[in-house]
Amino acid sequence: MSASLALDTPTTAAGWVLSVLIIIGALPMLGSIIGYLLIAVHWKFSHYDRADPSYLPRIAVLVPAWNEAPVLKFSVDRMMTMDYPPDRLRIVVVDDASTDGTPELLQAKTDLYPGRVVALRRAKGGEGKAHTLNHGLRMILEDDWADAVLITDADVVFKPDAIAKMARHLADPEVGAVTAFIREASEPPNWMSRYIGYEYTTAQAAARRAQNVARAQACLAGGAQLLSRENLVALGGQIDTATLAEDTVTTLLTQIRGRKVIFDGNAQCLAEEPASVIGLWKQRLRWSRGNLQVTSRFRNVFFRPSRVHHLGNVWFGLQWYSTLLLPAFMLLVSVSLVVMWFIDANGARILFETYWSITALAFVFTTTYTLLIDRAVARRSWRQAVLFPGLVSLVIIAWVLVPAPMHELIRMVCEGVGLDWTQHTRHALALAAYIWTSASMLAAWAIYRLDRVRRARPVIPLLVAIVGFGPLLCAVTFAAYVAQFRGAATTWDKTEKTGKVAAS
């Protein structure tokens, strides 16, 4: 890094404004670093001191199902073998007018496990997951058997002790909901599932531990939501149907109404996630649009202190909006650097070095910390962890941290492909590096489009490694902006599952 980085300062008002904008663009990374520092004191805020392992409430496991025969045949049997008193656990599957073998499968399971497996069928389906869940909730809450309801997905397979570990937290009457750590566990794993496995560790094992410390949880994992009966009744006995993120709405409303939401990273379950860019895009577009809808609905909650809840916590608000607006932050950085380049090339270089130095610090710190948190993911996905930002971004980081050898390497590469190492070439490369934070999203979108071409699919893993999985997620979020702006229909698209977890 240049020695001038700490000495040179902007000399014009425009320079100062652009400098501030780039520092603002770095806020998501700074917030991420703070979050990982919070994890260091999680032991003090884990809620284990108020949990009671002997507390075993009657739990109704609620599963929405539409054409889920391939996964239900495994997950129902696995639920019946949980380390939990059989007379205190039953599974209620709501068949959303399936057209495959789901009804016949459920009939076989109810015969095999009388009284413990309950099958409900909606004559008219297609209204979405939330409506399907509410159909089941009405039936469950009509009698007084269930002390709590565990909302999950048809493909999710809980580890034998997971439900008991979640339930112990409900011994504290202040707790309204508990969530678990959902691992990506497709077998055999492909390149996409390895990326998602690493991402899930950052978003759950790391981020949700930090949120425990902040006493503000952003979202109950959709496939692992344990809700007390009292909390469900307080929420009106149903979940939100107006957004694509009903689990997030439940999470925020639970806390706004004065109950705690707890993440227990030791309660674990396994799930199959998308195996392609197209599948990932479909799933995450729904999630991102849901988060935009939730943000609009709860915009008066963030950054506003409350005596009832902690959702107004400054760090929590920063994390929420950093995730939601990350594409906008990336565009802000690129535009500011390019404008600064035309005003003051030396100043642009300094700001570029500053931004990417912060990026390097955040990447090294959070990646190392994540792999130390979860050794299983470290063994399974360490390559994807290293490649998460993409090879281009890793080259830029190296260019900033060790400029002399990288300068020489880039010169040799350029000359090797026939480019003269002139000032014009160097300026073009610098400008390309300045716009990469936003150009990476465009490149990721191009990969998504290319994934639709069957003959191109063998090169998709290589292209994602070059551009980065992180930029791919940001491209999906940007697409969600566009979909919301255009007023696209709010529909729930089911992610296709094949039963790879249960068959492993």
C-alpha positions as CSV (number, residue, x, y, z in Angstrom):
1,M,0.0,0.0,0.0
2,S,1.3,3.5,-0.8
3,A,2.9,5.4,2.1
4,S,0.9,8.5,0.9
5,L,-2.3,6.8,2.1
6,A,-1.9,8.1,5.6
7,L,-0.5,11.5,4.6
8,D,-2.4,12.7,1.6
9,T,-5.8,14.3,2.1
10,P,-8.4,15.8,-0.3
11,T,-7.7,19.4,-1.2
12,T,-11.1,20.3,-2.6
13,A,-14.7,20.3,-1.4
14,A,-15.5,17.7,-4.1
15,G,-12.6,15.5,-2.9
16,W,-13.9,15.6,0.7
17,V,-17.4,14.8,-0.4
18,L,-16.3,11.8,-2.5
19,S,-14.1,10.6,0.3
20,V,-17.0,10.6,2.7
21,L,-19.2,8.7,0.1
22,I,-16.5,6.0,-0.3
23,I,-16.2,5.6,3.5
24,I,-20.0,5.3,3.6
25,G,-19.7,2.6,0.9
26,A,-17.4,0.7,3.3
27,L,-19.9,0.7,6.2
28,P,-21.2,-2.8,5.4
29,M,-17.7,-4.2,5.8
30,L,-17.1,-2.2,9.0
31,G,-20.5,-3.4,10.4
32,S,-19.6,-7.0,9.5
33,I,-16.3,-6.7,11.5
34,I,-18.1,-5.3,14.5
35,G,-20.6,-8.2,14.3
36,Y,-17.8,-10.8,14.4
37,L,-16.2,-9.0,17.4
38,L,-19.6,-9.4,19.2
39,I,-19.4,-13.1,18.8
40,A,-16.5,-13.2,21.2
41,V,-18.9,-12.4,24.1
42,H,-21.7,-14.6,22.8
43,W,-21.1,-17.0,25.7
44,K,-22.6,-14.3,28.0
45,F,-25.7,-13.8,25.9
46,S,-26.4,-17.3,24.6
47,H,-29.5,-17.7,26.9
48,Y,-28.3,-21.2,28.0
49,D,-28.3,-20.0,31.6
50,R,-32.1,-19.5,31.4
51,A,-32.8,-22.7,29.4
52,D,-34.1,-25.8,31.1
53,P,-33.1,-29.2,29.4
54,S,-35.9,-30.9,31.3
55,Y,-38.6,-28.7,29.8
56,L,-40.4,-30.7,27.1
57,P,-43.5,-29.0,25.9
58,R,-46.0,-30.7,23.6
59,I,-44.9,-29.6,20.1
60,A,-46.8,-29.8,16.8
61,V,-44.5,-29.8,13.9
62,L,-46.2,-27.9,11.0
63,V,-45.0,-28.7,7.5
64,P,-46.4,-27.1,4.3
65,A,-46.2,-29.4,1.3
66,W,-46.8,-29.1,-2.4
67,N,-45.6,-32.0,-4.5
68,E,-43.1,-33.0,-1.8
69,A,-43.2,-36.8,-2.0
70,P,-39.5,-37.2,-2.8
71,V,-38.5,-35.5,0.5
72,L,-41.4,-36.3,2.8
73,K,-40.8,-40.0,2.5
74,F,-37.5,-39.4,4.4
75,S,-38.2,-36.4,6.6
76,V,-41.4,-37.7,8.2
77,D,-39.7,-40.9,9.3
78,R,-36.7,-39.0,10.6
79,M,-39.1,-36.8,12.7
80,M,-40.6,-39.9,14.2
81,T,-37.2,-41.0,15.5
82,M,-36.3,-37.7,17.3
83,D,-34.8,-37.8,20.8
84,Y,-38.0,-36.3,22.2
85,P,-40.9,-38.0,24.1
86,P,-43.1,-39.6,21.3
87,D,-46.3,-38.6,23.2
88,R,-45.2,-34.9,23.1
89,L,-44.4,-34.6,19.5
90,R,-46.7,-34.9,16.4
91,I,-46.2,-33.8,12.8
92,V,-49.0,-32.0,10.9
93,V,-48.5,-31.9,7.2
94,V,-50.7,-29.6,5.1
95,D,-50.9,-30.8,1.6
96,D,-51.5,-27.7,-0.7
97,A,-53.5,-29.6,-3.3
98,S,-50.4,-31.6,-4.5
99,T,-50.6,-33.3,-7.9
100,D,-47.9,-35.9,-7.3
101,G,-47.8,-38.8,-4.9
102,T,-47.9,-36.7,-1.8
103,P,-51.5,-37.5,-0.7
104,E,-50.8,-41.3,-1.0
105,L,-47.5,-41.0,0.8
106,L,-49.1,-39.1,3.7
107,Q,-51.9,-41.6,3.9
108,A,-49.3,-44.3,4.3
109,K,-47.5,-42.3,7.0
110,T,-50.6,-41.7,9.0
111,D,-51.3,-45.4,8.9
112,L,-47.8,-46.2,10.0
113,Y,-47.8,-43.6,12.8
114,P,-51.4,-43.3,14.0
115,G,-52.0,-40.2,16.1
116,R,-48.4,-38.9,15.5
117,V,-48.7,-38.0,11.9
118,V,-51.7,-35.8,10.9
119,A,-52.4,-35.1,7.2
120,L,-54.5,-32.1,6.1
121,R,-55.3,-31.3,2.6
122,R,-56.4,-28.0,1.0
123,A,-58.9,-28.6,-1.8
124,K,-57.7,-25.4,-3.4
125,G,-54.0,-24.7,-3.5
126,G,-51.6,-22.3,-5.1
127,E,-52.1,-19.4,-2.7
128,G,-48.6,-19.8,-1.3
129,K,-46.7,-21.0,1.7
130,A,-48.1,-18.6,4.2
131,H,-51.7,-19.4,3.4
132,T,-50.9,-23.1,3.6
133,L,-49.3,-22.6,7.1
134,N,-52.3,-20.6,8.3
135,H,-54.6,-23.5,7.3
136,G,-52.5,-25.8,9.6
137,L,-52.2,-23.2,12.4
138,R,-56.0,-22.9,12.6
139,M,-56.4,-26.6,13.1
140,I,-53.6,-26.9,15.6
141,L,-54.8,-23.9,17.7
142,E,-58.4,-25.1,17.7
143,D,-57.6,-27.6,20.5
144,D,-55.3,-27.1,23.5
145,W,-52.9,-30.0,22.9
146,A,-49.9,-28.1,21.5
147,D,-47.8,-25.9,23.8
148,A,-45.6,-24.8,20.9
149,V,-45.5,-25.1,17.1
150,L,-42.4,-25.9,15.1
151,I,-42.8,-24.5,11.5
152,T,-40.4,-26.3,9.1
153,D,-40.1,-27.3,5.5
154,A,-40.7,-30.7,3.9
155,D,-37.1,-31.3,3.1
156,V,-35.5,-30.2,6.4
157,V,-34.1,-33.1,8.5
158,F,-33.5,-32.3,12.2
159,K,-30.6,-33.9,14.1
160,P,-32.0,-36.2,16.8
161,D,-31.4,-33.7,19.7
162,A,-32.3,-30.5,17.8
163,I,-35.9,-30.1,18.9
164,A,-35.1,-30.7,22.6
165,K,-32.3,-28.2,22.4
166,M,-34.7,-25.6,20.9
167,A,-37.5,-26.4,23.3
168,R,-35.3,-25.8,26.4
169,H,-35.3,-22.1,25.8
170,L,-39.1,-21.9,25.9
171,A,-38.8,-22.6,29.7
172,D,-38.1,-18.9,29.9
173,P,-41.6,-17.3,29.6
174,E,-40.0,-14.2,28.1
175,V,-39.0,-16.2,25.0
176,G,-41.5,-16.3,22.2
177,A,-39.5,-18.0,19.5
178,V,-36.4,-20.1,19.0
179,T,-34.5,-20.9,15.8
180,A,-31.8,-23.4,14.9
181,F,-28.8,-23.6,12.6
182,I,-29.8,-24.9,9.2
183,R,-26.9,-26.6,7.4
184,E,-26.7,-27.1,3.7
185,A,-26.2,-30.9,3.5
186,S,-26.9,-32.0,-0.1
187,E,-25.1,-35.3,-0.8
188,P,-23.1,-35.5,-2.9
189,P,-22.3,-31.8,-2.7
190,N,-21.7,-29.8,-5.8
191,W,-19.9,-26.5,-6.3
192,M,-23.0,-24.5,-5.6
193,S,-24.0,-26.3,-2.4
194,R,-20.5,-25.8,-1.1
195,Y,-20.8,-22.0,-1.6
196,I,-24.2,-22.0,0.1
197,G,-22.9,-24.1,2.9
198,Y,-20.2,-21.5,3.7
199,E,-22.7,-18.6,3.2
200,Y,-25.1,-20.3,5.7
201,T,-22.4,-20.4,8.3
202,T,-21.7,-16.7,7.9
203,A,-25.4,-15.8,8.0
204,Q,-26.4,-18.1,10.8
205,A,-23.6,-19.5,13.0
206,A,-21.9,-16.1,12.9
207,A,-24.4,-13.4,12.3
208,R,-27.2,-14.8,14.5
209,R,-24.8,-15.3,17.4
210,A,-23.9,-11.6,17.0
211,Q,-27.7,-10.8,17.0
212,N,-28.1,-12.8,20.2
213,V,-25.5,-10.5,21.8
214,A,-27.4,-7.4,20.4
215,R,-30.7,-9.0,21.6
216,A,-32.2,-8.4,18.2
217,Q,-32.8,-11.2,15.8
218,A,-33.4,-10.4,12.1
219,C,-35.1,-13.6,11.0
220,L,-36.1,-17.0,12.3
221,A,-34.8,-19.6,9.8
222,G,-37.8,-20.5,7.6
223,G,-37.3,-24.2,8.1
224,A,-36.7,-24.0,11.9
225,Q,-39.2,-21.7,13.7
226,L,-40.2,-22.9,17.1
227,L,-43.0,-20.6,18.4
228,S,-44.7,-20.8,21.8
229,R,-48.5,-21.0,21.8
230,E,-48.7,-17.7,23.8
231,N,-46.7,-16.0,21.1
232,L,-48.8,-17.4,18.3
233,V,-52.0,-16.3,20.0
234,A,-50.5,-12.8,20.5
235,L,-49.7,-12.7,16.8
236,G,-53.4,-13.4,16.0
237,G,-53.0,-17.1,15.6
238,Q,-51.7,-16.7,12.0
239,I,-48.7,-15.6,10.1
240,D,-48.3,-12.8,7.6
241,T,-49.6,-13.3,4.1
242,A,-48.9,-9.8,2.6
243,T,-45.2,-10.3,2.0
244,L,-42.8,-12.9,0.7
245,A,-40.9,-13.0,4.0
246,E,-43.5,-14.3,6.5
247,D,-40.8,-15.7,8.7
248,T,-39.1,-12.3,9.0
249,V,-42.4,-10.6,9.8
250,T,-43.0,-13.2,12.6
251,T,-39.5,-12.6,14.0
252,L,-39.9,-8.8,14.1
253,L,-43.5,-8.8,15.5
254,T,-42.5,-11.3,18.2
255,Q,-39.8,-8.9,19.4
256,I,-41.9,-5.7,18.9
257,R,-44.5,-7.2,21.2
258,G,-42.0,-7.8,23.9
259,R,-40.9,-11.4,23.6
260,K,-37.4,-12.6,22.9
261,V,-36.2,-14.5,19.8
262,I,-33.2,-16.9,20.5
263,F,-30.8,-18.5,18.1
264,D,-29.3,-21.8,19.3
265,G,-26.4,-22.8,17.1
266,N,-26.1,-26.2,18.8
267,A,-29.6,-27.1,17.6
268,Q,-29.0,-28.2,14.0
269,C,-30.9,-29.4,11.1
270,L,-30.0,-30.3,7.5
271,A,-31.5,-29.0,4.3
272,E,-31.1,-29.3,0.5
273,E,-30.5,-26.0,-1.3
274,P,-30.4,-25.0,-5.0
275,A,-27.8,-26.7,-7.1
276,S,-27.6,-24.2,-9.9
277,V,-27.4,-20.4,-10.5
278,I,-30.9,-20.4,-11.9
279,G,-32.2,-22.2,-8.8
280,L,-30.3,-19.9,-6.5
281,W,-31.6,-16.8,-8.3
282,K,-35.2,-17.9,-8.1
283,Q,-34.9,-18.6,-4.3
284,R,-33.0,-15.5,-3.4
285,L,-35.1,-13.2,-5.6
286,R,-38.1,-14.2,-3.4
287,W,-36.1,-13.6,-0.2
288,S,-34.8,-10.3,-1.3
289,R,-38.1,-9.0,-2.4
290,G,-39.6,-10.2,0.9
291,N,-36.9,-8.2,2.8
292,L,-37.7,-5.1,0.8
293,Q,-41.4,-5.5,1.6
294,V,-40.6,-6.0,5.3
295,T,-38.3,-3.0,5.4
296,S,-41.0,-0.8,4.1
297,R,-43.5,-2.2,6.6
298,F,-41.2,-1.8,9.6
299,R,-39.2,1.3,8.5
300,N,-40.2,3.2,11.7
301,V,-38.7,0.5,13.9
302,F,-35.0,0.7,12.9
303,F,-32.6,3.2,14.6
304,R,-35.4,4.1,17.1
305,P,-34.7,3.1,20.7
306,S,-37.5,1.3,22.5
307,R,-38.1,0.1,26.0
308,V,-39.9,-3.0,24.7
309,H,-37.4,-4.4,22.2
310,H,-33.9,-3.9,20.8
311,L,-34.6,-3.7,17.1
312,G,-33.7,0.0,17.2
313,N,-30.1,-1.0,18.1
314,V,-27.6,1.1,15.9
315,W,-25.5,-1.9,14.9
316,F,-28.6,-4.0,14.1
317,G,-30.0,-1.3,11.9
318,L,-26.6,-0.9,10.2
319,Q,-26.5,-4.7,9.5
320,W,-30.1,-4.7,8.3
321,Y,-29.6,-1.9,5.8
322,S,-26.1,-3.1,4.8
323,T,-27.5,-6.4,3.6
324,L,-30.6,-4.8,2.0
325,L,-28.7,-1.9,0.3
326,L,-25.3,-3.6,-0.4
327,P,-25.7,-3.2,-4.2
328,A,-26.4,0.5,-3.7
329,F,-23.3,0.8,-1.6
330,M,-21.3,-0.9,-4.3
331,L,-22.6,1.4,-7.0
332,L,-21.8,4.4,-4.7
333,V,-18.2,3.3,-4.4
334,S,-17.7,2.8,-8.1
335,V,-19.3,6.1,-9.1
336,S,-17.4,8.0,-6.5
337,L,-14.0,6.6,-7.6
338,V,-14.7,7.3,-11.2
339,V,-15.7,10.8,-10.6
340,M,-12.7,11.3,-8.3
341,W,-10.5,9.9,-11.0
342,F,-11.5,12.7,-13.4
343,I,-11.1,15.3,-10.7
344,D,-7.9,14.1,-9.1
345,A,-6.3,10.9,-10.3
346,N,-3.9,10.7,-7.2
347,G,-6.8,11.2,-4.8
348,A,-8.8,8.5,-6.6
349,R,-5.9,6.1,-6.1
350,I,-5.7,6.8,-2.4
351,L,-9.4,6.3,-1.9
352,F,-9.3,3.1,-4.0
353,E,-6.5,1.8,-1.8
354,T,-8.4,2.8,1.4
355,Y,-11.6,1.1,0.3
356,W,-9.9,-2.1,-0.8
357,S,-7.7,-2.2,2.3
358,I,-10.9,-2.2,4.4
359,T,-12.2,-4.9,2.1
360,A,-9.1,-7.0,2.6
361,L,-9.3,-6.6,6.4
362,A,-13.0,-7.6,6.4
363,F,-12.5,-10.5,4.1
364,V,-9.5,-12.1,5.9
365,F,-10.9,-11.5,9.4
366,T,-14.5,-12.7,8.7
367,T,-13.4,-15.7,6.5
368,T,-10.9,-16.9,9.0
369,Y,-13.3,-16.5,11.9
370,T,-16.1,-18.3,10.1
371,L,-13.9,-21.3,9.2
372,L,-12.8,-21.5,12.9
373,I,-16.4,-21.4,14.1
374,D,-17.5,-24.3,11.9
375,R,-14.7,-26.9,11.2
376,A,-17.1,-29.1,9.2
377,V,-17.8,-26.3,6.8
378,A,-14.1,-25.5,6.7
379,R,-13.3,-29.0,5.5
380,R,-16.2,-29.1,3.0
381,S,-16.1,-25.5,1.6
382,W,-12.8,-23.9,2.3
383,R,-12.1,-23.3,-1.4
384,Q,-15.5,-21.6,-1.8
385,A,-14.8,-19.5,1.3
386,V,-11.5,-18.3,-0.3
387,L,-13.2,-17.7,-3.7
388,F,-16.3,-16.1,-2.2
389,P,-15.5,-12.5,-3.4
390,G,-14.2,-13.9,-6.8
391,L,-10.7,-14.1,-8.3
392,V,-10.9,-10.6,-9.8
393,S,-11.5,-9.1,-6.4
394,L,-8.7,-11.2,-4.9
395,V,-6.3,-9.9,-7.5
396,I,-7.4,-6.3,-6.7
397,I,-6.8,-7.0,-2.9
398,A,-3.4,-8.4,-3.7
399,W,-2.7,-5.4,-6.0
400,V,-3.4,-3.0,-3.0
401,L,-1.6,-5.0,-0.3
402,V,1.5,-6.0,-2.3
403,P,1.7,-3.5,-5.1
404,A,5.2,-4.0,-6.4
405,P,5.0,-7.8,-7.2
406,M,1.5,-7.5,-8.4
407,H,2.4,-4.6,-10.7
408,E,5.1,-6.7,-12.2
409,L,2.8,-9.7,-12.5
410,I,0.1,-7.7,-14.2
411,R,2.6,-6.2,-16.6
412,M,3.9,-9.6,-17.6
413,V,0.3,-10.9,-18.2
414,C,-0.6,-7.9,-20.3
415,E,2.6,-8.2,-22.4
416,G,1.9,-12.0,-22.7
417,V,-1.5,-11.3,-24.3
418,G,-0.1,-8.7,-26.6
419,L,-0.9,-5.5,-24.7
420,D,1.8,-2.8,-24.6
421,W,2.6,-1.7,-21.1
422,T,1.8,1.9,-21.7
423,Q,0.3,4.6,-19.5
424,H,-2.9,4.2,-21.4
425,T,-3.0,0.5,-20.5
426,R,-2.3,1.2,-16.9
427,H,-5.0,3.9,-16.7
428,A,-7.5,1.5,-18.4
429,L,-6.7,-1.2,-15.8
430,A,-7.0,1.3,-12.9
431,L,-10.4,2.5,-14.2
432,A,-11.6,-1.1,-14.6
433,A,-10.6,-1.8,-11.0
434,Y,-12.4,1.3,-9.8
435,I,-15.7,0.2,-11.4
436,W,-15.4,-3.5,-10.5
437,T,-17.4,-3.3,-7.3
438,S,-20.5,-2.5,-9.4
439,A,-19.4,-4.2,-12.7
440,S,-19.1,-7.5,-10.8
441,M,-22.9,-7.5,-10.4
442,L,-23.4,-7.0,-14.1
443,A,-21.0,-9.9,-14.7
444,A,-22.9,-12.0,-12.2
445,W,-26.2,-11.2,-14.0
446,A,-24.6,-12.3,-17.3
447,I,-23.6,-15.6,-15.7
448,Y,-27.2,-16.1,-14.6
449,R,-28.4,-15.5,-18.2
450,L,-25.7,-17.9,-19.5
451,D,-26.8,-20.6,-17.1
452,R,-30.0,-20.8,-19.1
453,V,-27.9,-22.1,-22.1
454,R,-27.4,-25.8,-21.5
455,R,-24.2,-26.0,-23.5
456,A,-22.6,-23.3,-21.4
457,R,-23.3,-24.9,-18.0
458,P,-20.0,-26.7,-17.7
459,V,-18.1,-23.3,-17.5
460,I,-20.5,-21.7,-15.0
461,P,-18.6,-22.9,-11.9
462,L,-15.4,-21.3,-13.3
463,L,-17.2,-18.1,-14.2
464,V,-18.7,-17.8,-10.7
465,A,-15.2,-18.4,-9.2
466,I,-13.9,-15.5,-11.3
467,V,-16.7,-13.1,-10.6
468,G,-17.5,-14.2,-7.1
469,F,-20.5,-15.8,-5.2
470,G,-20.8,-12.6,-3.2
471,P,-21.4,-10.4,-6.3
472,L,-23.9,-13.0,-7.5
473,L,-26.0,-12.6,-4.4
474,C,-25.8,-8.8,-4.8
475,A,-26.9,-9.1,-8.4
476,V,-30.0,-11.0,-7.2
477,T,-30.7,-8.2,-4.6
478,F,-30.4,-5.6,-7.4
479,A,-32.9,-7.6,-9.5
480,A,-35.2,-7.5,-6.5
481,Y,-35.1,-3.7,-6.5
482,V,-36.1,-3.8,-10.2
483,A,-38.9,-6.3,-9.6
484,Q,-40.3,-4.2,-6.7
485,F,-40.1,-1.0,-8.7
486,R,-41.9,-2.6,-11.6
487,G,-44.6,-3.9,-9.3
488,A,-44.0,-7.5,-10.3
489,A,-46.6,-9.9,-8.8
490,T,-45.9,-11.1,-5.3
491,T,-46.0,-14.8,-5.7
492,W,-44.3,-17.7,-3.8
493,D,-42.1,-19.8,-6.0
494,K,-41.3,-23.2,-4.5
495,T,-37.7,-24.3,-4.6
496,E,-37.5,-27.7,-6.1
497,K,-36.0,-30.4,-3.8
498,T,-35.0,-34.0,-4.7
499,G,-34.3,-35.6,-1.3
500,K,-30.5,-35.5,-1.4
501,V,-30.2,-34.9,2.3
502,A,-32.4,-37.8,3.5
503,A,-30.8,-40.2,1.0
504,S,-27.3,-39.5,2.2
